[in-house]
Amino acid sequence: MKLTNTHYSYCSNIHSGESWKDHFEQLQQYVPLVKAQVCPDAPFGLGLRISNAAAKDLSNPLLLEELKTWLHSQNIYVFTLNGFPFGDFHQNRVKDQVHFPDWTTKERYQYTITLFQILSKLLQDGQEGGISTSPLSYRFWFNEGTEDWNSMINQATQHIIQVADFLYQQEVQTGKYMHLDIEPEPDGVLEDATEFLTWYKDHLLPKALEYFKERNDFDQDQVKSIINRYICICYDVCHFALEYEQHEKMMNTFEDEGIRIGKFQVSAALKIKLNQDSDQREEQRKVLKQFDEPIYLHQVIAQLEDGSFVKYRDLPEALPYFQDPQHVEWRSHFHVPIFLEQYGLIGSTQEDIKTVMALHKQKSRTNHIEVETYTWGVLPKDLQAPIQDSIAREINWLIDLVK
C-alpha cells in the first residue's frame, strides 16, 4: 500500500515454491488474505521473491501475462523484488548457500538481469523499481587479504557495474527507472555500512570510471551520478542492528556520499541482555536454544564488558560461550516478528525499527519499505500463528508506527 509517497509491503520469500507454478499457487492462496486485513479497498503493494527457476519460467510471456492479469484482478502491484536467494530457500539446508552462486559468476549476473527484465514489465507507468541482492559473496569462502580475495572483489564489482550499465541503457530506452539494492549482512563480503562504503570508494567508483570512460567517455562526475542512481543500498534494519550501527550517523554518511537507500527491509533480530546471575542466564540460554534450527544461518555478535565485540558464524557455534561473564549482550541473526519487543527472557531489536522509521519520517530516505520476516515456519511453536494473520499483523503494526 502507499502512504505519503512511500510503498509498504512484505516480501514473498516467506512463501515456499521454487518453481513459478508452486510459488504462484502460494501467492494466490495467501496474498489476498493478507490484503483483506491490511488494505481491502486500496491497492496493495507486493515484494516478490523470484528464484532463478521461477525467473526462467516467467520468461515465458504467457506466464508473465497470467501474473499481470491476476495482479490487476486483485488490485495488487509489484514495486520491488528480492533477488538475494538464487535457489531453494525453504525445504533444505540453506545456511551460507544463500549467497551461491555469488557475484563472481555469470549465473548471478544473468539471474539479476532476468529479474530486471521481469520487473520492468510488472511496474506500473512512472513507478520506480528495485531489486535487493547479495553483498558480493560469503566472506569465509575466501581468504581475506590474498590474491584470491582481491580477484573475487574485482570480478564481483565488474558484474555489478555491468548491471548499472544495463539499467542506465534501460532508462534511456524505455524511461523506466530501476536500481540494484546491495544488502550488507553479517559474514557477507560487505558485512556492514563501513565495509560497503570502503568498497564503494576503493573499488566500485574507480572501476566504474574505467568502464564508462572506455565505452561512453564519461567524466568522473557523470560516472558517479550513474553509479549513485542505479547501485543503491538495501538497508535491512535487522542486519544493521546486529552490527550495532548508529542509524542516523550511517544514513547521513550515505547521503554525504550520494549513496541512495533503495529499500528499507524492516526486520528484527534477537537481542539478549545477559543476566549476570548464572542460573538466570542458563534459563535465557534455554529460551535461545529454541531458535537453533538447521535451515538458516543465525550469526551471533556478542558485546563484551569493555565495549568490544566477538563474532560467531552461527548460533550452535556461539551457544557454548553463553555463560562467559565478559559477555553482556548478544544479538543473533534470526528474523523475529517485528511486533514483539520481548520473548519472555530474551528480546528483539524492535527499538532499531522505531529509530529507523522515526528518521525516515523526519526525512524521506526511500519510497520502498518491505517487511521481511521469512522465518515463520522455523519459529518456536508458541510464536506461530496462521501465516496470513502473522504477516498482516506485522504490516499493520508498521503502518501504525509510521502514521
C-alpha positions in Angstrom: 0.0 0.0 0.0 1.1 3.6 -0.5 1.3 6.2 2.3 2.7 9.7 1.7 4.5 8.6 -1.5 6.1 5.5 0.2 5.1 2.0 -0.8 4.8 -0.5 2.1 4.5 -4.3 1.7 6.1 -7.6 2.7 8.5 -9.9 0.9 7.0 -13.1 -0.5 10.1 -15.1 0.4 8.1 -16.4 3.4 6.0 -18.4 0.9 7.5 -21.6 -0.4 7.8 -22.8 -4.0 11.0 -22.7 -6.2 9.2 -23.1 -9.5 6.9 -20.3 -10.5 3.9 -22.7 -10.6 4.4 -23.7 -7.0 5.2 -20.1 -5.8 2.3 -18.6 -7.7 -0.1 -21.1 -6.0 1.2 -19.8 -2.6 0.7 -16.2 -3.7 -2.9 -16.9 -4.9 -3.7 -18.6 -1.6 -2.2 -16.1 0.9 -1.7 -12.6 -0.6 -5.5 -11.8 -0.9 -6.0 -12.9 2.7 -3.2 -10.5 3.8 -4.6 -7.7 1.7 -8.0 -8.2 3.2 -6.6 -7.4 6.6 -4.3 -4.6 5.6 -6.0 -2.5 2.8 -9.1 -4.3 1.5 -10.3 -1.3 -0.6 -6.9 0.2 -1.7 -4.1 -1.1 -4.0 -1.8 -3.4 -2.2 2.0 -3.4 -3.0 3.9 -6.7 -3.0 7.6 -7.5 -2.8 8.2 -10.6 -4.8 10.9 -13.2 -4.2 11.5 -14.9 -7.5 14.0 -17.8 -7.6 16.2 -18.5 -10.6 14.0 -21.4 -11.6 10.9 -19.2 -11.3 12.6 -16.4 -13.3 13.2 -18.8 -16.1 9.6 -19.8 -16.0 8.4 -16.2 -16.1 10.5 -15.5 -19.2 7.6 -17.2 -20.9 5.3 -14.3 -21.9 2.2 -16.3 -21.3 3.1 -17.0 -17.7 4.1 -13.4 -17.1 0.8 -12.2 -18.6 -1.1 -14.6 -16.4 0.6 -13.0 -13.4 -0.1 -9.5 -14.6 -3.8 -10.4 -15.1 -4.0 -11.8 -11.6 -2.4 -8.8 -10.0 -4.8 -6.5 -11.8 -7.8 -8.6 -10.8 -6.7 -8.5 -7.1 -5.7 -4.8 -7.1 -2.1 -5.7 -6.3 1.0 -4.2 -7.7 4.7 -5.1 -7.6 7.4 -2.5 -6.9 10.3 -4.5 -5.6 11.9 -7.9 -5.9 14.1 -9.9 -3.6 17.0 -11.3 -5.8 19.2 -12.4 -2.9 18.4 -16.2 -2.7 19.1 -17.7 -6.0 17.7 -21.2 -5.3 15.9 -23.2 -2.6 15.0 -21.1 0.3 12.7 -23.3 2.4 12.9 -27.0 2.1 16.5 -27.8 2.5 19.6 -26.5 4.4 20.3 -23.0 3.2 22.9 -21.6 5.5 25.8 -19.9 3.6 24.4 -21.3 0.3 22.0 -18.3 0.2 25.0 -16.5 -1.4 25.5 -19.1 -4.1 26.1 -18.5 -6.9 27.8 -15.3 -5.9 28.5 -12.1 -7.8 31.8 -13.5 -9.2 29.7 -15.7 -11.5 27.8 -15.2 -14.8 24.9 -17.1 -13.3 24.3 -14.4 -10.6 24.7 -11.6 -13.2 22.3 -13.2 -15.7 19.8 -14.1 -13.0 19.7 -10.5 -11.9 19.3 -9.2 -15.4 16.4 -11.6 -16.0 14.8 -10.3 -12.8 15.0 -6.7 -14.0 13.5 -7.7 -17.3 10.6 -9.2 -15.5 10.3 -6.3 -13.1 10.2 -3.8 -16.0 7.1 -5.5 -17.3 5.4 -5.6 -13.9 6.0 -1.9 -13.0 3.1 0.5 -13.4 3.7 3.6 -15.5 6.0 6.0 -13.8 6.8 3.6 -11.0 10.3 3.1 -9.7 11.5 -0.5 -9.2 14.3 -2.1 -7.2 15.9 -5.5 -6.6 17.8 -6.4 -3.4 20.8 -8.7 -3.8 23.7 -10.5 -2.0 26.6 -8.4 -0.7 29.0 -9.8 -3.3 29.6 -13.2 -1.6 30.1 -15.1 1.6 33.4 -13.9 3.2 34.5 -17.3 4.5 34.7 -18.8 1.0 37.8 -16.6 0.5 41.0 -15.8 2.4 40.8 -12.0 3.1 43.9 -10.1 2.0 45.0 -12.7 -0.5 45.0 -12.6 -4.3 42.0 -14.8 -4.3 40.1 -12.3 -2.2 41.1 -9.4 -4.5 40.1 -11.4 -7.6 36.7 -12.0 -6.1 36.2 -8.3 -5.3 37.2 -7.3 -8.8 35.1 -9.9 -10.6 32.0 -9.2 -8.5 32.4 -5.4 -8.9 32.7 -5.8 -12.6 29.4 -7.7 -12.9 27.7 -5.1 -10.7 29.0 -2.3 -12.9 27.6 -4.1 -15.9 24.2 -4.2 -14.2 24.4 -0.4 -13.7 25.2 -0.1 -17.4 22.2 -2.3 -18.3 19.9 -0.2 -16.0 21.2 3.1 -17.5 20.5 1.8 -21.0 17.1 0.6 -19.9 16.1 4.0 -18.6 17.4 5.8 -21.7 15.5 3.5 -24.0 12.2 2.9 -22.0 12.1 5.7 -19.4 11.8 3.1 -16.6 13.9 3.7 -13.6 15.2 0.6 -11.7 18.0 0.1 -9.2 20.1 -2.7 -7.7 20.0 -2.6 -3.9 23.0 -4.3 -2.3 22.2 -5.8 1.1 25.1 -5.9 3.7 24.7 -8.7 6.2 26.8 -10.4 8.8 29.6 -12.6 7.2 28.8 -11.2 3.8 31.8 -9.8 2.0 30.2 -6.4 2.6 29.2 -7.0 6.2 28.3 -3.6 7.5 28.0 0.1 6.5 31.7 0.7 6.8 32.6 -2.2 4.5 30.0 -1.0 2.0 31.5 2.5 2.0 35.1 1.2 1.6 34.1 -1.0 -1.3 32.1 1.9 -2.9 35.1 4.3 -2.7 38.0 1.9 -3.3 36.5 -0.4 -5.9 33.1 0.4 -7.3 33.8 4.1 -8.3 37.3 3.6 -9.7 36.3 0.5 -11.7 33.2 2.2 -12.9 35.2 5.3 -14.1 37.4 3.0 -16.1 34.4 1.1 -17.6 32.2 4.0 -18.6 35.1 6.2 -19.8 36.1 3.4 -22.2 32.6 2.9 -23.5 31.0 6.4 -23.3 33.9 8.8 -22.5 32.0 9.9 -19.3 33.9 12.0 -16.8 34.2 11.3 -13.1 31.0 13.3 -12.1 28.9 11.6 -14.8 30.1 8.1 -13.7 29.4 8.8 -10.0 26.0 10.1 -11.0 25.2 6.8 -12.8 26.5 4.6 -10.0 24.6 6.5 -7.3 21.4 6.3 -9.4 21.5 2.6 -10.2 23.5 1.0 -7.4 21.9 1.6 -4.0 22.0 0.0 -0.6 19.3 -2.2 0.8 19.1 -1.1 4.5 18.0 -4.2 6.3 17.3 -3.0 9.8 17.9 -6.4 11.4 21.4 -6.6 9.8 22.4 -3.1 10.7 21.1 -3.6 14.3 23.2 -6.8 14.5 26.2 -4.7 13.8 25.3 -2.2 16.5 25.2 0.5 13.8 24.3 4.1 14.7 21.5 4.6 12.2 21.4 8.4 11.9 25.1 8.6 11.6 25.2 6.0 8.8 22.3 7.4 6.9 23.9 10.9 6.9 27.2 9.4 5.7 25.4 7.6 2.8 23.7 10.9 2.0 27.0 12.8 2.0 28.4 10.3 -0.5 25.3 10.5 -2.7 24.5 6.8 -1.9 20.8 6.2 -2.1 18.9 3.8 0.1 17.0 1.8 -2.4 14.8 -0.1 0.1 14.3 -0.4 3.8 13.8 -4.1 4.8 12.0 -3.9 8.1 13.1 -6.8 10.2 14.1 -7.5 13.8 16.9 -9.6 15.3 17.1 -11.4 18.6 18.7 -9.3 21.4 19.6 -10.7 24.8 20.8 -8.6 27.7 22.7 -11.3 29.5 21.7 -11.7 33.2 24.7 -11.8 35.5 23.2 -14.5 37.7 24.4 -17.8 36.2 21.2 -19.7 36.9 19.0 -17.0 35.3 21.5 -16.8 32.4 21.0 -20.6 31.9 17.3 -20.0 31.7 17.9 -17.4 29.0 20.1 -19.9 27.1 17.4 -22.5 27.2 15.0 -20.0 25.6 17.6 -19.0 23.0 18.3 -22.7 22.2 14.7 -22.9 20.8 15.8 -20.7 17.9 18.6 -23.0 16.9 17.2 -24.6 13.7 19.0 -26.2 10.8 18.0 -24.2 7.7 19.3 -20.6 8.0 22.4 -19.0 9.3 21.9 -17.3 12.7 25.2 -15.4 13.2 25.8 -14.0 16.7 27.6 -10.8 17.6 28.4 -10.6 21.3 29.2 -7.3 23.1 31.8 -7.6 25.9 32.1 -5.5 29.1 34.9 -3.4 27.5 32.6 -2.5 24.5 34.4 -4.8 22.1 32.7 -7.5 20.0 33.1 -11.2 19.4 31.5 -12.7 16.3 30.3 -16.3 15.7 29.3 -17.7 12.4 26.2 -19.5 13.6 24.2 -19.9 16.8 25.4 -23.5 17.5 29.0 -22.2 17.5 28.1 -19.4 19.9 26.0 -21.2 22.5 28.9 -22.8 24.4 30.1 -19.3 25.2 26.8 -18.1 26.6 27.9 -18.3 30.2 31.1 -16.2 29.6 30.9 -13.5 32.3 32.6 -11.0 29.9 29.6 -11.1 27.6 26.9 -8.5 28.4 24.7 -8.6 25.3 24.1 -11.0 22.3 22.5 -10.2 19.0 21.6 -13.1 16.7 20.6 -13.0 13.0 17.1 -14.6 13.4 14.3 -12.5 11.8 11.7 -12.5 14.5 8.2 -10.9 14.4 8.6 -7.1 14.3 5.5 -6.5 16.5 7.1 -8.2 19.6 9.8 -6.5 21.7 10.2 -9.3 24.2 10.0 -13.1 24.1 10.0 -13.9 27.8 13.6 -13.8 28.9 15.0 -12.5 25.6 14.2 -9.6 23.5 14.5 -8.2 20.0 15.9 -5.2 18.2 12.5 -3.7 17.7 13.7 -0.4 19.0 16.0 -0.1 16.0 13.0 -0.3 13.7 11.3 2.5 15.7 14.5 4.6 15.4 14.9 4.0 11.6 11.2 4.7 10.9 11.4 7.9 13.0 14.4 9.1 11.0 12.5 8.2 7.8 9.5 10.3 9.0 11.8 13.3 9.6 13.4 13.0 6.2 12.3 10.5 3.5 15.2 8.2 2.6 13.4 5.9 0.1 9.9 5.1 -1.1 10.3 1.4 -0.8 9.7 -0.3 2.6 9.3 -4.0 2.9 8.7 -6.2 5.9 11.0 -9.3 5.7 10.3 -11.9 8.3 10.8 -15.2 6.5 11.3 -17.5 9.5 7.7 -18.1 10.4 8.0 -21.8 9.7 11.0 -22.3 11.9 10.0 -20.1 14.9 9.3 -21.7 18.2 5.8 -23.2 18.1 4.3 -20.7 20.7 5.2 -17.8 18.3 3.5 -19.4 15.3 0.0 -18.4 14.0 -1.8 -18.7 10.6 0.7 -17.2 8.2 -1.7 -14.6 6.7 -2.6 -13.3 10.2 1.1 -13.0 11.2 2.0 -11.2 8.0 -1.0 -8.8 8.3 -0.2 -8.1 11.9 3.4 -7.1 11.0 2.3 -4.8 8.2 -0.4 -3.2 10.3 2.0 -2.7 13.2 4.4 -0.9 10.9 1.7 1.3 9.3 0.5 2.3 12.8 4.2 3.2 13.6 4.7 5.5 10.6 1.4 7.2 10.5 
